[in-house]
Amino acid sequence: MAVLNVNIDHVATVRQARLTDEPDPVWAAAQCELAGANGITIHLRQDRRHINDRDLRLLKETVACKLNLEMCMAEPIVKIAEQTRPEQVTLVPEKRAELTTEGGLDCVKYKRRLATVVKRMHKRGILVSTFIAPEKEQIAASAQTGCDAIELHTGMYANAKSERAIRRRLAELRAGKDFAMENKLIVHAGHGLTYRNIAAVASIEDLCEFNIGHSIVARAVLVGIRQATAQMIELIEKFSP
Ligand code: PXP
């Protein structure tokens, strides 16, 4: 059955809105863990717009479940990952002006850099996942560079409006998952998943992890992050095959 990593970036976003010290993502992580989360996901962006170096350092010390660090492949960030040694890194593309990660990582274009980063992470005992579109070339490139896992980008599914478009996006995710498994990759999924759209993705067999952030933090503002996390876990478990 797939498990949930809660992305707590937007707890830090609220803090950064006033450049103050609350809410503390470290406190939020502990609440998610108490609610049964499998892991905590954070994105250390180059502009440090939400999660910062202090958060990463303290979360590495305090998170007892999995710490999944989303990051781009820029050298200063790769060095921080080597020093901090989270259990897993998820490699993402990063544009300074974007509101959130837009597309998947282009593992074909950046194959040489990816291979180098994978080797360096593995030397430190860190698992590597790539955040990619459900496309064969991207999946093959991830496998060829020695990645342990891929995270299928569910954004296109989340944005699909008509029944037909939703079915098409789900079929792409399913085919991507099958091809990744043939290539011996572990398969995660995430981006744009909500309490309303999780059911169909959760019912895809053999997905291992979901990374979900905005929807959980948005609900947490109203019901608390412990309850918001527990409700998402409940849905994943209910619809998992
Ligand atoms: N997975 C990846 C690779 C991401 O970049 C993000 C956004 O930071 C997420 C999952 C979570 O997306 P959302 O906040 O839409 O749940």
Boltz pocket constraint, residues with backbone or C-beta under 6 A from the ligand:
constraints:
  - pocket:
      binder: B
      contacts: [[A, 7], [A, 9], [A, 43], [A, 70], [A, 90], [A, 92], [A, 100], [A, 101], [A, 131], [A, 151], [A, 189], [A, 190], [A, 191], [A, 192], [A, 193], [A, 211], [A, 212], [A, 213], [A, 214], [A, 215]]
      max_distance: 6.0
